[in-house]
Amino acid sequence: MNPQFNHQEIHEFPTAKLSVEHVCKYFDSSRGRVTALEDVSLTINEGEFVCFVGPSGCGKSTMLNIIAGLETPDEGTALIDGTPIKGPGRDRMMMFQEHALFPWLDVIGNVMFGLKQKPNLNDKERLEVAKYYLYLVKMDKFAKANIHELSGGMRQRVALARSLAPNPKILLMDEPFSALDAMTREQLYGDIQDIWHKRRKTIIFVTHNVREAVCLGTRVILFSPHPGRVREEYMIDLPRPRNINSHDLADNARLITSALKGYAAEETD
């Protein structure tokens, strides 16, 4: 029997529309000025699951950091529901490749720590919300476990619960599964699809793995490098839940991989 969770926060589904308008980003290096992003414009609608793919150096993680408010564009602007992004905010939460959990806190403590961004909740309410998100990521039975007792996949589940618990409008995910083994990744692909369906979040997911992007995304945006630009967008119209090993998914992935290889060949010409 599923446990009952009654707090209003759990039953709210905030989401947001993101707009990126003519964004450019430059970095200084020993070789001089490097253009990480050049004239990037894109729109991500409420409730979309959008994946950024592209080779190393294409600026996809830089774009994610700009959306998170961790970096600022040198030209152009990024907006949430029409409001320019000026820095980090409660409406966005970031999940990284490394779980970044606090080893001195147990599992439930880590998730409750993320809820400090919700000052309107008292301790009892934070506990109920934290328990709900641990249940959502299938970690409720490990609430009192220490972080060092968990596998890599379990730690990423806790990190996902901590990112979701403040109920942000947009969830940003920067290669969160790349360090995990194949079987654990496949389990998480099913879980994140289920969570996206239940919570209706706008999700932006950065990956090098084209199959992963096709498995998860409603849309895949392909970046090309030197400088980073949006080159193609692909709508992924496959039924869910998706199996990363299915033939239809592989066909979609091959199309995107072929385009990616074409842009890589252009770089070497």
C-alpha positions in Angstrom: 0.0 0.0 0.0 1.3 3.4 -0.9 1.9 5.8 2.0 -0.3 8.9 2.3 1.3 12.3 2.0 -1.0 15.3 2.7 1.1 18.4 2.7 0.0 21.0 0.1 3.5 21.5 -1.1 3.5 17.9 -2.4 0.3 18.5 -4.5 1.5 21.7 -6.2 3.1 21.4 -9.7 4.9 24.7 -10.4 6.6 24.8 -13.8 8.0 27.5 -16.1 8.8 28.5 -19.6 12.4 29.3 -20.5 13.6 31.7 -23.2 17.2 32.2 -24.4 17.7 35.1 -26.7 20.9 35.6 -28.7 23.2 34.5 -25.9 27.0 34.7 -26.4 29.6 33.7 -23.8 33.4 34.2 -24.0 36.3 32.9 -21.9 39.9 34.0 -21.8 42.6 31.3 -22.3 46.3 31.1 -23.0 45.3 31.1 -26.7 43.3 34.2 -26.4 39.5 34.8 -26.3 37.4 31.6 -26.8 33.8 31.8 -27.8 31.9 29.2 -25.8 28.5 30.1 -27.1 27.6 32.1 -30.2 24.1 33.6 -30.7 22.2 30.8 -29.0 18.4 31.3 -29.0 15.9 28.6 -27.9 12.6 28.3 -26.1 11.6 25.5 -23.7 8.0 25.4 -22.8 6.3 24.5 -19.5 6.6 20.8 -18.7 9.0 19.9 -21.5 11.9 17.4 -21.0 14.6 18.8 -23.2 18.0 17.2 -23.6 21.2 19.1 -24.8 23.6 16.9 -26.6 26.9 17.6 -28.4 30.6 16.9 -28.2 32.9 18.3 -25.5 33.5 22.0 -25.9 30.1 22.7 -27.5 28.9 24.9 -24.6 26.0 22.8 -23.5 27.1 22.8 -19.8 27.9 26.5 -20.1 24.3 27.1 -21.3 23.0 25.1 -18.4 25.0 27.2 -16.0 23.6 30.4 -17.5 20.1 29.1 -17.0 21.0 28.2 -13.4 22.3 31.7 -12.8 25.8 30.4 -12.0 27.2 32.3 -15.0 26.1 35.4 -16.9 26.0 35.8 -20.7 28.3 38.4 -22.2 25.6 39.1 -24.8 21.9 38.3 -24.9 19.7 37.2 -22.1 18.0 34.2 -20.6 14.5 34.6 -19.1 12.1 32.5 -17.0 8.4 33.4 -17.7 9.6 36.6 -19.2 11.8 37.7 -16.3 15.6 37.9 -16.9 17.8 35.5 -14.9 20.0 37.5 -12.6 21.5 34.7 -10.5 20.5 31.5 -8.8 16.9 31.2 -7.6 14.5 28.9 -5.8 12.7 28.4 -9.1 15.6 26.3 -10.5 17.5 23.4 -8.9 20.7 21.9 -10.4 21.7 18.2 -10.2 25.4 17.4 -11.1 27.4 14.4 -12.1 28.7 14.1 -8.6 26.0 13.7 -6.0 27.5 16.4 -3.7 25.7 15.0 -0.6 26.8 15.9 2.9 28.5 12.8 4.4 27.8 14.0 8.0 24.1 13.9 7.4 22.0 10.8 6.9 19.7 10.3 3.8 16.7 12.1 5.2 18.9 14.9 6.6 20.4 15.6 3.2 16.9 15.9 1.6 15.7 18.1 4.5 18.7 20.3 4.1 17.6 21.1 0.6 14.3 22.2 2.0 15.9 25.1 3.9 15.1 27.0 0.7 11.5 26.7 1.8 11.4 29.0 4.9 7.6 28.7 5.1 7.8 25.1 6.2 8.3 24.0 9.8 10.4 21.0 10.8 7.4 18.6 10.8 6.4 19.7 7.4 9.9 19.5 6.0 10.1 15.9 7.3 6.8 15.0 5.5 7.9 16.6 2.2 11.4 14.9 2.5 9.8 11.5 3.1 7.5 12.0 0.1 10.5 12.6 -2.3 12.5 9.7 -0.9 9.4 7.6 -1.6 9.3 9.0 -5.1 12.9 8.0 -5.9 12.5 4.6 -4.1 14.8 5.5 -1.2 12.2 5.7 1.6 13.5 2.5 3.2 17.0 4.0 3.5 16.0 7.3 5.2 18.2 6.7 8.2 21.2 5.3 6.2 24.6 7.0 6.1 25.8 8.3 2.8 28.9 6.1 2.8 26.7 3.0 3.0 25.0 3.7 -0.3 25.9 2.6 -3.8 26.6 5.2 -6.5 23.1 4.8 -8.0 21.5 5.2 -4.5 23.4 8.3 -3.9 22.2 9.8 -7.1 18.6 8.9 -6.2 19.1 10.8 -2.9 20.6 13.8 -4.8 17.6 13.7 -7.1 15.2 13.7 -4.1 17.1 16.7 -2.7 16.8 18.6 -6.0 13.1 17.9 -6.3 12.1 18.5 -2.7 12.1 22.3 -2.9 9.6 21.9 -5.7 11.4 24.1 -8.3 9.8 25.2 -11.5 12.8 23.9 -13.5 15.1 21.0 -12.8 18.6 21.2 -14.4 20.6 18.0 -14.7 24.2 18.0 -15.8 25.2 14.5 -16.9 23.8 13.1 -13.6 24.1 9.4 -14.7 27.4 9.4 -16.6 29.5 7.9 -13.7 27.1 5.0 -13.1 27.1 1.4 -14.5 24.9 0.5 -17.4 22.3 -1.5 -15.3 21.9 1.3 -12.8 21.5 3.9 -15.5 18.8 1.9 -17.2 16.9 1.6 -13.9 17.2 5.4 -13.4 16.0 6.1 -16.9 12.7 4.4 -16.0 12.5 6.2 -12.7 13.2 9.7 -14.0 10.5 9.2 -16.8 8.0 8.2 -14.1 8.9 11.2 -11.9 8.7 13.6 -14.8 5.2 12.2 -15.6 4.1 12.6 -12.0 5.6 16.0 -11.2 5.3 17.7 -14.6 8.5 19.5 -14.2 10.3 21.4 -16.9 13.6 19.5 -17.1 16.7 20.4 -19.0 19.2 17.5 -19.2 22.8 17.7 -20.5 24.4 14.5 -21.8 27.0 13.2 -24.2 24.9 10.0 -24.7 22.6 10.4 -27.7 20.6 7.2 -26.7 20.1 8.6 -23.2 18.8 11.8 -24.7 16.3 10.0 -26.9 15.2 7.8 -24.1 14.4 10.7 -21.8 13.6 13.8 -23.8 10.5 15.1 -25.5 13.0 17.1 -27.6 16.7 16.9 -28.2 18.8 20.0 -29.0 22.0 19.3 -30.8 24.9 21.7 -30.2 28.0 22.0 -32.4 31.4 23.2 -31.1 33.9 26.0 -31.7 31.8 28.1 -31.1 28.9 26.4 -29.4 25.7 26.9 -31.5 22.3 25.2 -31.7 22.5 23.3 -35.0 19.4 21.0 -34.9 16.3 20.2 -32.9 14.6 16.8 -32.9 11.1 16.1 -31.5 11.1 12.6 -30.0 7.6 11.2 -30.5 8.0 7.7 -28.9 5.6 6.2 -26.4 6.6 6.0 -22.7 8.0 4.4 -20.8 10.9 4.1 -23.2 13.4 1.3 -23.3 16.9 2.5 -24.2 17.5 -0.8 -26.1 14.4 -0.6 -28.3 14.7 -0.5 -32.1 12.6 2.6 -32.5 14.8 4.5 -30.0 17.9 3.3 -31.7 16.7 4.5 -35.1 16.1 8.0 -33.6 19.5 8.0 -32.0 21.2 7.0 -35.2 19.7 10.0 -37.0 21.1 12.4 -34.3 24.4 10.6 -34.2 24.8 10.9 -37.9 24.3 14.7 -37.7 26.7 14.9 -34.8 29.4 13.1 -36.8 28.7 15.4 -39.8 29.4 18.5 -37.7 32.5 16.9 -36.2 33.8 16.3 -39.8 33.2 20.0 -40.6 35.5 20.9 -37.7 38.4 18.9 -39.2 38.0 20.2 -42.8 
